[in-house]
Amino acid sequence: MYQIVRNVMFAAAAFSLAACSASQSGLAPSGPAAVPAAKAPAQGHKGHRHYRGPRVVDPIGGGTKMLNVNLSDASLPNGSGIQAVNIGIDQIMVTDTQGNVTTVAQYSTPKVVNVMAYQDGAATPIGSGDVSQMTYASLTLVVDTASSGIVTANAATRALSFLNEGTNSSSGFGAQTKTAPYGAGAVAITFSYPFKTQGSSVNLDVDVNVMESLLPGRSPQLRPSLSVAQSGIEGGAQGTLVNSSGAPVTNAVVVAVASDGTIAATTFTDSNGEFLLHTLNAGQYTLTIYNQYVSAAGWIINATNPTSSAMMPGGTVHVVQGQSAQVGTIAD
């Protein structure tokens, strides 16, 4: 069992937990039959929160494309004691390179997703809509705080507070994700990710990466730290980490760094020493292994059975779309 130590120096963000005017379903995630239909943007409409966010524009010029957004999660370390992490999605928006904002989907009642039900490459749709054919600079998820929370191993439900601060990650992961208040009882989580709308439709896969984002405890906090990839050019990488005796190393953190220096994705090794990195666009990545690691939210994760406590290189891997590249066995 590895050691998880809560960093007591962090202060909880003071966001309101007021529920939106539509009826809420608490922390229980919605099933497929209970997913509300997406609404067109309706500022001030009865049943909608009065948003005080950026200006929303209609798609213009160059034709439109269907944008589909999916949500997933990387696994939590062994022994985390958490059954579910529920996120209440209010609205999905994209911002183009000129700063114009388009609403992709909006819900009168938050669409609650247990992201831990969609791990290691699995994903669930959270919204779709027509957007202009152009280049976009970022993706924003507006999250309802009242319907977001965790469920512990003993079935206790706990509300989440959202941290609006810089990343604490040992690798620098999470620097592309910014969180800010968005009206009453909501936060806007924005990930800087340039993409073009090409073809008949575009699919964006969003990894919440709870391992990086969550600071567990009796008053859990979430410092959202996302990864985003386009499913048409997306792949993954997998391998195994062992110590000098050949035994598996558990709960070591594996970091994938893109050729431009971007921290693309992180994950951990399971009880067999195996790891799977997903939400990676096709390309070349350098892997780094951390036997002692601090997450973006400040969660301290220590590996079990490492040969040393040092950070070490894990080699390079070439990711091909639609495939999970085989890294092989890495000796710690």
N, C-alpha and C positions, 0 to 999 in steps of 0.2 A: 504493500500500500504506500503510495507516495504521499507526500505531505502537502497539504494545501493551507496556506497561511493568508489570512486576510490582512490587507494593508490598511491599518487603522488611521492613516493620515489623510484619507480622502473624505471630503465633505459631500453629503448628498445634495444633488441639484434640487432647488426649491421650485418645483413645477406643481401647478394645481392639478388635483386629481378629479376635477369636476367632470361628471358624465355628460355626454352630449344629449341634446334634447330628444333624440330618438331613443326608443327602448334599448337597453343593454342586456347582454346575455351573460354578464359576469366574466369569469376567467375560463369558462368552458369553451373550447374551440368549436367553431361551427362545423358541421358536417356538410357534405356536398349538397344535401337537400336544403340546407339552411343558409346557403350562401346568398346574400342579397344581390339583386341585379345592380349593375353599375348604372349610375345616374349621370346625366349631362351636368356640367357645372351649373350650379344654381345658387349664387350668392344671396344670402338673406332669405332663401326659401324656407317655409315652415318644414321642420324636420331635419334641417341641415345646420351645422355649426356655422356661425358667422366668421369665416376665415379672414385673417388679416395678413395674408401672404402676398407673394409677388403677383404682378398683373398676369392674368391668363389671356392668351390670345387664341384665336381660331386658326387652324392650319391654313396656310396661304401659299399659293404659287407652287409650281413644280409637281403638282399632283400629290396624292396622299398615299401612305402605306399603313398597314395594320401593325401596331406595336403590341407584342404580347410580353408580359412580365411574369416571371416565375420566381418562387421563393424556396430556398433550401437552407441547409445548415451543415457545418462540419461537426463531427461527433464531439461530445464532451469527454474529458479525461476520465479514466476509471476511478470509481469511488466518489464521484461528484455528488451523489445523493439527490439528483434532480430528475424528475420524471418528465416534466413538460416546461417549455418556455413559450408562452402565448403572447403573440403580438397582434394588436388590433389595428388593422389597416383602414384609414379613413379615405385616403386619396393618394393617387400616383401622378407625378408630374415629370416632365422633361423640360430642360432649358437649352435653347440653342446657343450658338456662339455669339449671338448679338444680345443675349440676355432676355429674349422673349420666352415666356413660359406657356406650355400647353398641358392641359389636364388630360391624362390618358384615361383615368377611371376615378370615380368618386362614389362613395357609399353613404346612404342615409343612416345606416346602422353599421358600425365597424365590422369588417370581415376579420374574424379572429382566427389566427393560424398558429397551431403548435408546431414551431419550426423543427423541433426534435423528432417529429414524425417523418421528416423528409431529409434524411442524412445520406452522406457519402454518394452524392450524385443524383439522388432522387429529388424531385421538385414538385411543387403544386402551383397552378396558375393563380395569380392574385389580381389580375386585371388586364384589359386590352382596350385599344381604341385607335382611331385614325390619327396620324400625325403627318406633318408635311414632310416631303422628301428633301432632306437637308442633313447637315452635320449638327449633332447635338453635343453639348459639353458636360451635361450632368443629368443624373436621375435622382428624384426626391420622393421619399415615402413619408406621408403625413400619418403619424401614429397616434391613436387615441390612448392616453395613459390609463384611463379608468378600466379599460378592458384588457390591459396588458399586465402580465404577471407570471410567476412561476408556480409549479406544483412540486413539492418535495417528495422524497421517497416514502414518507409516512402520510402522503396525500394532503398535507397542509398547503393552503394557497397563500401566496404572499405577493403584495403589490410591488411593482417595479418603480424605482425613481430613475430618471434619465440624466446621465452626466453630460454636461456641456463643457468639455475640457480637452486639452491636447492628449495625444496617445502616450501611454506609459510603457508600450510594448518594447521589449528588449531588441526586437528586430526593426522597430519603426512602423510595424503594421498598424493600419487604422488612420494614418495621416491624411488619406484622401477622403475620409468620412467626417462630416461636420454635423452637429446636432444643435438645434436652436428652438426656443419656444415658438409655437405657431397658434396664436389665439388661445382661447380658454381650454385647458385640459388636453392639449395636443403638443407634439413636437414634430419638427420637420427634420428628417434625416437625409442629408444630401451627399451623394457620392460623385466625385469628379471622375467622369469616364467618357471620353470622346467616342462617339460612334456615328455611323452613317445609316440612314434608312435606305436600303437597297433591296431589290427583288420585290416580290409581292407582299412580303411581310418580314418583320424582324422580331426575333425572340431574344430577350435578355434574361439571363439566369442570375439571380441575386442570392449570394450566400451571406446569411446573417453572421456566421462564425461566432457562435455563442461562447466557444472557448476563449476567444479574444475579447468579446463584448461584455460578458457577465462578470460581475464581482459578487459572489454568493455570500450568504449570511442571513441573519434574521431580518435584515432590512436590505434586500438585494438591490443592486444598482446595475444599470445597463449603460455602457459607454459604446454605442453602436459602432461597429467596425466591419464594413462590408467588403465583399469581393463581387465583381460583376464581370460576366463574360457573355459573348454572343454565341448562341447555341450552334450557329452555322460554322463557326471556326473554333469551337470549344473542344478541349480534350482534358486529360488528367495524367497523373503519374502515381505509381505505387511501388513499394519496396519493403524491405525488412531491415531492422537495426538490431545487431547483436553485439555483445561485449567480447572481451578478449578470450573468454572461455566458450564462446559460441552460444551463450544463453541469451534469450530475448531481452531487450531493454524496453521497459514499459514507461509510458508517459513522458518520453522525450519529445520535444517539439521540433517539427520539421518545417523549414521555411523555404519557399520558392521565390527566388529573385529573378525578375525578367532581365533581358539584355540591356534595357535602358535604366536599370537600377531600381525599378519599381518593385516594392514588396507585394507580390501578386497573390499569395495564398499561404496559409499556415494550417498545420494539423498536428496530431500527436500520434505516438505509437501505442498500439493496443497491447493486450496481455501476451500476444505472440510476437511482439516487436514489429508488427506490420503497420504500414501507414498508407493512406490514400489521399492524394491532393486532387481536388477537382476545381471547377470554375476557373480553368486556365485557358486563355486563348492560345491557339497554336503558336509555337515558337520555341526558342532556346531558354532554359532556366538553369540557374545555379542553385544547388541545395545547400542549406546550412543546418546543422544539428545543434540543438540547445539542450543540455542536460539540466540546466537551471534556467528558468524563463519567467519573465514577468509579462503578463498579458496587457493589452491596450487598456483594460479597465483596472489593472493593478493586482490581478490574481497571480500569486506566486505558485509555479508548478515545478516540482522536482521529479526527475526521472528515477525509476527504480532499476537497480542492477547495472548502472553505467560503469564503464571502466574508469572514467574520470569525470570531474564536474565541468570540464572545459567545453567551450563552444568548439565545434569542429566542422570541417568541410564535408559535404555529402556528395560531391561530384556534380556533374552536369547531366541534364536530360533534355531531349528534344521531344516536345509535345506535338502530336499530330491530331488534327480535328477528328472527332468521333472515336478516338482510341484512348486507352489508358497505357501510357508508356511504362515499360518495365525497367525500373531502376536496378533491381537485383538486391543483393545483400550488402549492407554497409557495415563495416567493422568499426565499433565505437573505440 
